[in-house]
Amino acid sequence: MTTAGQLATAVSKFEHRLGGRVATPRQAGWDEARRPWNLAVDQHPAVVVRAESADDVLAVIDIAREQGLRVAPQGTGHSAGPRASLEHSVLLDMSRLNQVEIDPGRRRARLQAGAQWQHVVGPAADHGLAGLSGSAGDVCVTGYALGGGVGWMVRRYGVAANSIRAAEVVAADGRSVHADADTEPDLFWALRGGGGSFGVVTALELELFPVRELYAGVLFWPQERATEVLTAWHEWTASVPEEVSSLGRLLNLPPIEEIPEALRGRSFVVVEAALIGDEASGSEQLAPLRELRPEMDTFGMVPPPGLTALHMDPPAPVPGEGNGMLLDDFPEQAIEAVVVAAGPGTDSPLVSLEVRHLGGAAGRAEPSHGALAAIDAGYLLYTVGMAATAEMKRTVGRRVDEVQAALAPWDAGRLVGFTERPTDPALMFSDDVYRRAREVKAKYDPGNLIQANHEIPPAE
Ligand SMILES: Cc1cc2nc3c(=O)[nH]c(=O)nc-3n(C[C@H](O)[C@H](O)[C@H](O)COP(=O)(O)OP(=O)(O)OC[C@H]3O[C@@H](n4cnc5c(N)ncnc54)[C@H](O)[C@@H]3O)c2cc1C
């Protein structure tokens, strides 16, 4: 814990070393500097530094350590919700570090740690390559990949964490560390799925995959058909090859202008999917779902950058309240539980309740993999609603909890990246992985300087 005197010294040292990259509560622009992507989270750090280089990160770590502050790296603040109080922390805004280089020969993207998927997918596609991006273009690649990274090709190529080939990290003792399979292998292991507890990542090298186009889109039915459609989707997931990643979803679209007129203010049950292959094979796979005669069908061939539009995520920061959990299965009784908790006629305040299909490569551990070697669950639930006021946040939060409680019989644990409440990190890992992650934390950050959203405490 830092005293007022230490904080004043820290701020003057930050300002001396970092000038205009420092924001403090007394300055104009403070509210903007401390604001995360999730506008429902009111962050109050001691000070904010907007890093523009790895040297800036080093300076922040050194001064913070000296003055008793903690360091909380943030890419965008998509997952600002679970982080503990920032009262004694420097919020280290990484968003200005967003340069990306593609090495087509080695099928690699080298990116600074604040880069978002929208900075990567276009340049990669120019070379016929794709990274393992998720549903939103403005999610930061680093936070996403450190916490798992469940994207549109997860069943074919696994989670994004295991596509990290190297990381540049500033450790808590101020050392710049290169981590890959041969150098600092413990740190490299922990970063890949263990979250942001182990150091500040300043750059990543990611594997890219030779995917030029996918057959992808959304099928919409009126939400009254939720049970029938989700049951058919669940049956379908049992038969599809690993080239198909999909989700079933209850969608309650708000009556706002940004939403196309045909969808605005309506409630649907939808299936979204991305199929690696051509239109003929994609159509063949989709046939059993099309037999249910969807009201709208947007499927077509899309290049990988098009995948970031598929899920209709908000294009700009919004206030949201949500949470996720892993499910071992999503059988008839679970579907019924979801429909009773948040389906048609329940006046659900949730914008979205989605269940993503896992398995395939996501479920296969390889010796080369990191802390999230495989996801031992068949499906992933994520529910979210708008939380523009404290009252809305409470109402949505209650419904999120009710849905999770209704699905408790199928609970298969938590994933770092989809857990948006303060949660015991032990629930996110097996006992062995958690023990090893705590040992890595003790090796690289024994004083617990780095403050992740889901903190792994150092081993004692
Ligand atoms: C609209 C939306 C869509 C999403 N879609 C998907 C999806 O399709 N698939 C999926 O898997 N997840 C998805 N997520 C979850 C998302 O992956 C997590 O919220 C992730 O943590 C976001 O990373 P961020 O850096 O943007 O967020 P932040 O809140 O900035 O970061 C989250 C945490 O990552 C760590 N971190 C970030 N940068 C660094 C760094 N440079 N060094 C060390 N640690 C760091 C920190 O611990 C930080 O608390 C989605 C979330 C939202 C809100």
The ligand as a Tripos MOL2 file, in Angstrom:
@<TRIPOS>MOLECULE
LIG
   53    58     1     0     0
SMALL
NO_CHARGES

@<TRIPOS>ATOM
      1 C1        -17.8040   -7.5110  -26.8080 C.3       1 LIG1
      2 C2        -16.8770   -8.6100  -26.3680 C.ar      1 LIG1
      3 C3        -16.5920   -9.6630  -27.2510 C.ar      1 LIG1
      4 C4        -15.7270  -10.6840  -26.8580 C.ar      1 LIG1
      5 N1        -15.5080  -11.7400  -27.7100 N.ar      1 LIG1
      6 C5        -14.6960  -12.7540  -27.3220 C.ar      1 LIG1
      7 C6        -14.4890  -13.8880  -28.1630 C.ar      1 LIG1
      8 O1        -15.0550  -14.0130  -29.2460 O.2       1 LIG1
      9 N2        -13.6720  -14.8640  -27.7000 N.ar      1 LIG1
     10 C7        -13.0210  -14.7740  -26.5020 C.ar      1 LIG1
     11 O2        -12.2710  -15.6830  -26.1480 O.2       1 LIG1
     12 N3        -13.1990  -13.7210  -25.6990 N.ar      1 LIG1
     13 C8        -14.0330  -12.7300  -26.0680 C.ar      1 LIG1
     14 N4        -14.2570  -11.6830  -25.2230 N.ar      1 LIG1
     15 C9        -13.5740  -11.6640  -23.9260 C.3       1 LIG1
     16 C10       -12.2060  -11.0010  -24.0870 C.3       1 LIG1
     17 O3        -11.3130  -11.8900  -24.7130 O.3       1 LIG1
     18 C11       -11.6740  -10.6160  -22.6970 C.3       1 LIG1
     19 O4        -12.5060   -9.6320  -22.1580 O.3       1 LIG1
     20 C12       -10.2360  -10.1210  -22.7730 C.3       1 LIG1
     21 O5         -9.7260  -10.0420  -21.4650 O.3       1 LIG1
     22 C13       -10.1470   -8.7670  -23.4280 C.3       1 LIG1
     23 O6         -8.8200   -8.3450  -23.5100 O.3       1 LIG1
     24 P1         -8.5070   -6.7780  -23.5100 P.3       1 LIG1
     25 O7         -7.0440   -6.6230  -23.3690 O.co2     1 LIG1
     26 O8         -9.2110   -6.1650  -24.6610 O.co2     1 LIG1
     27 O9         -9.2450   -6.3280  -22.1820 O.3       1 LIG1
     28 P2         -8.6150   -5.6900  -20.8580 P.3       1 LIG1
     29 O10        -9.7480   -5.5550  -19.9150 O.co2     1 LIG1
     30 O11        -7.8410   -4.4840  -21.2200 O.co2     1 LIG1
     31 O12        -7.5890   -6.7740  -20.3560 O.3       1 LIG1
     32 C14        -7.9930   -7.9340  -19.6680 C.3       1 LIG1
     33 C15        -6.8140   -8.4360  -18.8640 C.3       1 LIG1
     34 O13        -5.8010   -8.8830  -19.7460 O.3       1 LIG1
     35 C16        -4.5280   -8.6650  -19.1590 C.3       1 LIG1
     36 N5         -3.7260   -7.8460  -20.0740 N.ar      1 LIG1
     37 C17        -4.1350   -7.0630  -21.0830 C.ar      1 LIG1
     38 N6         -3.0680   -6.5180  -21.7090 N.ar      1 LIG1
     39 C18        -1.9710   -6.9760  -21.0700 C.ar      1 LIG1
     40 C19        -0.5660   -6.7820  -21.2310 C.ar      1 LIG1
     41 N7         -0.0680   -6.0310  -22.2070 N.pl3     1 LIG1
     42 N8          0.2830   -7.4130  -20.3830 N.ar      1 LIG1
     43 C20        -0.1840   -8.2040  -19.3880 C.ar      1 LIG1
     44 N9         -1.5060   -8.4160  -19.1850 N.ar      1 LIG1
     45 C21        -2.3810   -7.8100  -20.0240 C.ar      1 LIG1
     46 C22        -4.7460   -7.9550  -17.8410 C.3       1 LIG1
     47 O14        -4.7350   -8.9080  -16.7880 O.3       1 LIG1
     48 C23        -6.1450   -7.3790  -18.0030 C.3       1 LIG1
     49 O15        -6.8140   -7.2060  -16.7730 O.3       1 LIG1
     50 C24       -15.1280  -10.6570  -25.5770 C.ar      1 LIG1
     51 C25       -15.4150   -9.6120  -24.6830 C.ar      1 LIG1
     52 C26       -16.3000   -8.6050  -25.0710 C.ar      1 LIG1
     53 C27       -16.6450   -7.5360  -24.0700 C.3       1 LIG1
@<TRIPOS>BOND
     1     1     2 1
     2     2     3 ar
     3     2    52 ar
     4     3     4 ar
     5     4     5 ar
     6     4    50 ar
     7     5     6 ar
     8     6     7 ar
     9     6    13 1
    10     7     8 2
    11     7     9 ar
    12     9    10 ar
    13    10    11 2
    14    10    12 ar
    15    12    13 ar
    16    13    14 ar
    17    14    15 1
    18    14    50 ar
    19    15    16 1
    20    16    17 1
    21    16    18 1
    22    18    19 1
    23    18    20 1
    24    20    21 1
    25    20    22 1
    26    22    23 1
    27    23    24 1
    28    24    25 2
    29    24    26 1
    30    24    27 1
    31    27    28 1
    32    28    29 2
    33    28    30 1
    34    28    31 1
    35    31    32 1
    36    32    33 1
    37    33    34 1
    38    33    48 1
    39    34    35 1
    40    35    36 1
    41    35    46 1
    42    36    37 ar
    43    36    45 ar
    44    37    38 ar
    45    38    39 ar
    46    39    40 ar
    47    39    45 ar
    48    40    41 1
    49    40    42 ar
    50    42    43 ar
    51    43    44 ar
    52    44    45 ar
    53    46    47 1
    54    46    48 1
    55    48    49 1
    56    50    51 ar
    57    51    52 ar
    58    52    53 1
@<TRIPOS>SUBSTRUCTURE
     1 LIG1         1 GROUP 0 **** ****
